[in-house]
Amino acid sequence: MSQQPLPSQDEINSQVTAALAEDLGGNADASADITANLIPASQQATATIITRENCVVCGVAWAKAAFTLVDSTIEQHWMVEDGDKVEANATFVTLKGSARALLTAERTALNFLQLLSATATVTSYYASLLENSETRILDTRKTLPGLRLAQKYAVACGGGKNHRIGLFDAFLIKENHIAGCGNIATAVSNARQLAPGKPVEVEVESLDELQQAIDAGADIVMLDNFTNEQIQRAVSINQKRCKLEVSGNVTSERLSTLSTLGVDFISSGALTKNVSAIDLSLRLVL
C-alpha cells in the first residue's frame, strides 16, 4: 500500500484558485468581496487561526496558498506542520497584512484546514486502535470530488495507509467485474495479462469465493462484510498465501476486535466521507 505525498504546489494552487473563484463569483479577483470592501483599503491588521478542539493538523499548504493568492504581501508565521497533534486553543498561524485580504482569504483557508485536519484526526484515532497489532488502516475512493489526493495525503498525515489512488494503479475486482468476466479465475487471469505488475485484489462475499481468489493467485483478498467468526476462518484458510483486507461495517468500536484476528488491512470510507470538520477560528485584530 502506498503513501500519498503532499500534492505539487501547482495542484494545490489550482484547487485553492478554484475555491476562491467559487467564493468570489466566478473569478479570483479579491475586489469582488463586497463585504471586505466596507473596510478602508489602507487598513492593516493582524490575525491568528486557532483550533477549538484537539486535532491532527493537515492542510497548511492549502491555507498558505489561499492567503498568498489573495495577497502575496501577507506575512504568515506558521507554528504547526502537517501531522502535528495539537490541543484545543492552539494557535496555527499568525498573519499580518491588509485587513480586506485577510478576510477575503479566511473562509477558503479555513475550509481546507478544517476538512483535511478532520480527515487526519479521524485516521489518527483509528490507527491508534490498531497500534498494538500488525493490521493497518486503509482509506478508500470515497473522497470529495476533486480532493482525492488531498484527502489521501491527510490520511497519510494521520498515520493511515492509502489504498489504490484510483482506477489506474491497481485492480479491485468486485462482484460486477466477476460477473462480466464469468468467474474469479478468469478475472484475475485477464488482469495479469492486461497490466502485469499491477496489484490484483479481489472482493469476496463468502469463504468459497475466498478459496477461488486464493487459487487464482490474487495478491489481496477483500473480505466484504464478513463476521468476526468468518474472518477467523478466512485467516485459517488463507495461511498467509495472500494479504487479507476487511471492509464493510467497520466502526471504531469494532476495530480493536478486528485487530486481533490476524488480517493485514482494514479499509474504511469513514476516514474521508464521514468526517466532521475541525472547529477552527480566525481572530482579526485591527
Residue pairs with C-beta under 8 A, 6 or more apart in sequence:
1 136
1 138
1 161
1 162
1 163
1 265
2 161
2 162
2 165
2 169
3 156
3 161
3 162
4 149
4 152
4 153
4 155
4 156
4 162
4 165
5 153
5 156
6 61
6 82
6 153
7 149
7 150
7 153
9 61
9 65
11 149
12 61
12 62
12 65
13 65
13 69
15 62
15 112
15 146
15 147
15 150
16 62
16 65
16 66
16 69
16 108
16 112
17 28
17 69
18 146
19 66
19 108
19 111
19 112
20 28
20 66
20 69
20 70
20 105
20 108
21 27
21 28
23 33
23 104
23 107
23 108
24 30
24 32
24 33
24 104
25 32
28 69
30 36
30 70
30 71
30 100
30 101
30 104
31 37
33 100
33 103
33 104
35 103
36 99
36 100
36 101
36 103
36 104
37 100
39 99
39 100
39 103
41 98
41 100
43 98
43 99
43 100
43 286
44 96
44 97
44 98
44 99
44 286
45 96
45 97
45 98
45 99
45 102
45 284
45 285
45 286
46 94
46 95
46 96
46 284
46 285
47 94
47 95
47 96
47 102
47 106
47 282
47 283
47 284
47 285
48 91
48 92
48 93
48 94
48 95
48 282
48 283
49 63
49 91
49 92
49 93
49 95
49 109
49 110
49 113
49 280
49 281
49 282
49 283
50 89
50 90
50 91
50 92
50 280
50 281
50 283
51 86
51 88
51 89
51 90
51 92
51 117
51 278
51 279
51 280
51 281
52 88
52 89
52 279
52 280
52 281
53 88
53 278
53 279
54 85
54 86
54 87
54 88
54 121
55 85
55 86
55 117
55 118
55 120
55 121
55 278
56 83
56 84
56 85
56 86
56 117
56 120
56 121
56 123
56 124
56 157
56 158
57 80
57 81
57 82
57 83
57 84
57 85
57 86
57 92
57 113
57 117
57 120
57 157
58 82
58 83
58 113
58 116
58 117
58 119
58 120
58 153
58 154
58 157
58 158
59 82
59 112
59 113
59 114
59 115
59 116
59 117
59 150
59 154
60 78
60 80
60 81
60 82
60 92
60 113
61 82
62 109
62 112
62 113
62 116
62 150
63 92
63 93
63 109
63 110
63 112
63 113
64 76
64 78
66 105
66 108
66 109
66 112
67 74
67 76
67 95
67 97
67 101
67 102
67 105
67 109
68 74
68 76
69 105
70 101
70 104
70 105
71 97
71 98
71 101
71 105
73 97
73 98
74 95
74 96
74 97
74 98
74 101
74 102
74 105
75 95
75 96
75 97
76 93
76 94
76 95
77 93
77 94
77 95
78 92
78 93
79 90
79 91
79 92
79 93
79 94
80 86
80 90
80 92
80 93
82 120
82 157
83 120
83 157
83 158
85 124
86 92
92 113
92 280
95 102
99 284
99 286
102 282
102 284
103 284
106 282
109 282
110 280
110 282
112 150
113 278
113 280
114 277
114 278
114 279
114 280
115 144
115 147
115 151
115 275
115 277
116 150
116 151
116 153
116 154
116 157
117 154
117 278
117 280
118 275
118 276
118 277
118 278
119 151
119 154
119 155
119 158
119 271
119 272
119 275
120 154
120 155
120 157
120 158
121 158
121 275
121 278
122 158
122 270
122 271
122 274
122 275
123 137
123 139
123 154
123 155
123 157
123 158
123 159
123 160
123 271
124 158
124 159
125 252
126 137
126 160
126 252
126 255
126 268
126 270
126 271
127 136
127 137
127 158
127 159
127 160
128 159
129 252
129 255
129 256
129 259
130 136
130 137
130 255
130 259
130 266
132 259
133 259
133 260
134 264
135 258
135 259
135 263
135 264
135 265
135 266
136 160
136 161
136 264
136 265
136 266
137 159
137 160
137 161
137 255
137 265
137 266
137 267
137 268
137 271
138 160
138 161
138 162
138 163
138 245
138 265
138 266
138 267
138 268
139 151
139 152
139 155
139 160
139 161
139 162
139 163
139 267
139 268
139 269
139 271
139 272
140 163
140 247
140 267
140 268
140 269
140 271
140 272
141 148
141 163
141 164
141 166
142 269
142 272
142 273
143 151
143 152
143 272
143 273
144 151
144 272
144 273
148 165
148 166
149 165
151 272
152 162
152 165
152 272
154 272
155 161
155 162
155 271
155 272
156 162
158 271
160 271
161 265
163 170
163 267
164 170
164 172
164 199
169 198
170 198
170 199
170 200
170 201
171 191
171 195
171 198
171 199
171 200
171 201
172 201
172 203
172 222
173 181
173 184
173 187
173 188
173 191
173 200
173 201
173 202
173 203
173 218
174 203
175 203
175 205
177 187
178 184
178 187
178 202
181 187
181 190
183 212
184 202
184 204
184 209
184 212
184 213
184 216
184 218
185 212
185 215
185 216
187 202
187 216
188 200
188 202
188 213
188 216
188 217
188 218
189 216
191 198
191 200
192 200
192 217
199 219
199 220
200 217
200 218
200 219
200 220
201 218
201 219
201 220
201 221
201 222
201 245
202 209
202 213
202 216
202 218
202 220
202 221
202 222
203 221
203 222
203 224
203 247
204 210
204 212
204 213
204 221
204 222
204 223
204 224
205 224
205 225
207 230
207 233
207 234
207 237
210 221
210 223
210 234
210 237
210 238
211 237
213 221
213 242
214 221
214 237
214 238
214 241
214 242
218 242
219 242
219 243
220 242
220 243
220 244
220 245
220 264
220 265
221 234
221 238
221 242
221 243
221 244
221 245
222 245
222 246
222 247
222 267
223 230
223 231
223 234
223 244
223 245
223 246
223 247
223 263
224 247
224 248
225 247
225 248
225 249
226 234
226 246
226 248
228 257
228 258
228 261
231 244
231 246
231 258
231 261
231 263
232 261
232 262
234 244
235 244
235 261
235 262
235 263
238 244
243 264
243 265
244 262
244 263
244 264
244 265
245 263
245 264
245 265
245 266
245 267
246 258
246 261
246 263
246 265
246 266
246 267
247 266
247 267
247 268
250 258
250 266
250 267
250 268
250 270
255 266
258 266
259 266
